[in-house]
Amino acid sequence: MKWNIINIISRVVFILCIPFLLLTAVIAIAFNSVALYEYGFDKYDVASTTGLARTELVKSAKALISYFNSGEEYIDLTVEKDGVEFELFTHEEAVHMKDVKGLVRLDYGVLTGTFVYVLAYAGVSLYKKKDGGFIARNLLIGSVVTLGLILVLWLGSVWNFDALFYQFHLMAFSNDFWSAEGYMLKLFPGGFWYDATLFCIFGMAAAAAFLGLIAGSFLFFTKKGLLFHRQVS
């Protein structure tokens, strides 16, 4: 009985790890994608609102990515405007960037943890059961759960993204430096974050659909079955 409960719990954890794994993966990709930053700069004409040349904007994007992946406590970013160099972010904005970096590192931690657990669980299960269908059924269920979560996220973003984004800031940060005046809000206007959220939602959906397709195809062609009672047996 004890081992049966442990097995059920470990399976449930595996299934729940799938949406967290995919979510943290797409968030990590988004924060490290220069192309996404450039997309926002171009769509929202950030060069005009900041007066910075596009080359300086791209430089800033690369510097931010480097900062998020460095051991530096505060970002030190100098740009040039009209031939004059200056610090792009104010002290308050630098503090906020430090807070954002903490969230990025948390994302990396969850990504690593869920990835290791998924691999370990799959490896142990395959070793003990010698049955790929067992993992495929878990993976398929995890993909379906992920798609359900994506639907909730998408509906939330369509319903009232600004309100949800505001509440996120209140919960995630201990200060209001996220609203500090300076170049930060000009570089990343609200529309950019909406687009980035959609990028993550669609990227997560595509990954979940792909995993579900692979798992479902394996179960179909190997005739392992899709019934949930086989999953928990």
N, C-alpha and C positions, 0 to 999 in steps of 0.2 A: 504493500500500500504506500509506504513512504517513498520508494523509488518511483512508483507510478505518478505520484504527485509531483516529484522533482522533474520527471520527464515531461509532464504536461506543462509545468511552469517554464521549463527551458524551451519548449516548442513555442509557447506564447511569446516569450521574450524574443525568440528568433523572428517570429512573424512581425512583431512590433518594431524590431530593429530595421526592417526593410524600409518603411517610410522615413525613419530618422536618417538612415544611411543615404537615401536618395536626396532628401531635403538638404542635409549638410553638404553633400557633394555638389549640388547645383549652386548653393550659396558660396562655397569655396571657389568654384569656377567663376561665378559672377564677380566676386571681389578681386580676382586675379586676371580678369579679362580686360586688356587694354582696349579691345574692340568695342566692348560695351560702354566704356567710358567715352570713347570717341563718338559712338553713336549718340550718346546723350549730349555731348558738346555740340555736335552738328545739328541735331533735331531742335534743340532749344537755343541755338544761336548764342552759345556761351561766349564766343569770341567778342560779340558786340556788347553783351551785358557786362563783361568784365574788362574789356579793352585789351585783353591779352591775345597775343598771336596764337594761332593754332599749335605751332611748335611748342610754345610755352605750356599750353594746355595738356598736350600729350606728355611733355616732360613732367608735369604735375601728376598726371595719372600714373606714370611709371614710378615716380617717387613715392606715391601713396602705397602702391602695391609692394614696393621694396620695404617701406616702413612697416606695413602690416606683417611682413615676414621676417623682420629684423628683431634685434634685442634692444633697440633704442626705446627709451621711455617716452620721449616726446618727439614729434616730427620737426625736422629742421629743413624747410623747403624755401629756397630763394628762387624767385622768378624775375624776369625783366619786362618792364613796361615803359615804352617810350624812351628806351635807352637807360633806364634807371632800374637798378636791382633793389629788391625789397623782400622782406619775409611775407610769404603769401598769407599765412594764418596768424590771427591774433592769439594772445595767450589763452583766452577762453576757448577758441576754436581748437587750439593744440591740445587742451585738456579733453575736449570732446573726442578728438581723434584718438587719444589714449584710451578713452572708454570704448570707442568703436573697436579699437585693436583688441581690447579684452574680449569683446563679443566674437570677433573673428577667431581668436585663439580658442575660445570655448567651442565654436563651430568645428575647428580642426580636431579638438579633443573628442567631441561626440562622434565625428566622422571616423576617427581612428578606432575608437572603442567599439562602435557598431560594426565596422569592417572586420576587426579582429574576431569579434564574437560570431559573426555570420560565418566566417571562414572556419573557425574552430568548431562550431556546431555542425557545419556541413561535413567537415573532415571526420569528426568523431562518429557522426551518424552513419556515414558511408562505411567507415571501418567496422562498426558494430553490426549494422544491418545488411550491408552489401546490397543496398537497394536505392538506386538513384531516384526512383519514384517517390520515396518518402520525402526526400529533400525537395523534389519538384512540386509536390503538393503543398508543402510549407511555403515555398517560394511563390506559388500561384496565389495562395491566400494572402500572403504579404503584399503582393502586387495589387490585388483587389482592394485591400485595406488602404493602400497608398492612394489609389484612384479615388476612393471615397473621401479621404482627407483632402485631396486636391480639389474635389468638387466644393467642399466646404470653404477652402481658401479662396477659390475663384469667386464663389458667391459673395464672400465677405469683401473681396476687393471691388466687385461690381456694385455691391450694396452701398458702402460708404467707406471708401479707402482712406480718405483724409482723417476721418474720426478714428478708425482702427490704427492708422499710422501714428496719430497723436497719442493714443492710449499706450501703444507700444513704447514710445519714448518715455512716457511717465513711469512705466513699469521697469524699463531696462536701464534707465539712467538716474543717478542720484542728484543730478543738478540740471539746470535748464540751459546749459551751454550749447545744446543742440540748436538753440534759436539765436545764438550770438550773431551780431551783425558783423559782416566782413565778406570775404570772398567765398567762404564755404557754401553758403546757401545759393550763391550765384553759380558756382560750379555745378552744384547738384540740386536743382530746383525740385519741387514736389513731383512734377511730371516724370522726372528721371526715375524716381523711386517707384512710381507706379509701373513704369515700363520694366524696370529691373525685377519687380515682383512678378509681373506677367512672364518674364523670361524664366524665372525660377519655377513658376507653376507649370509652364509648358514643357520646360526641360525635364522636370520631375515626372510629368505625365508621360512624356515620350520614353523615359527610362523605365518607368513602371510598366507601360504597355509592352515594351521590348522584353523585359524579364518575364512578364506574364505570357507572352507569345511563345518564348523559348520553353518555359515550363509546361505550358499547355500542349505544345506540339510534342514535347517529349512524352508526356502522359498519353497523348492520343496515339502516337505511332508505336509506343511500346506496350500499349493497352494496359497501363498500370492503374487506370481508373482515376476519377476526379472526386469521388465521394468523400465527404468530410469525415465520415465514420472511420474510414481507413486511415485518415490522418491522425486520429486520436487513439487508434487501437494499439 
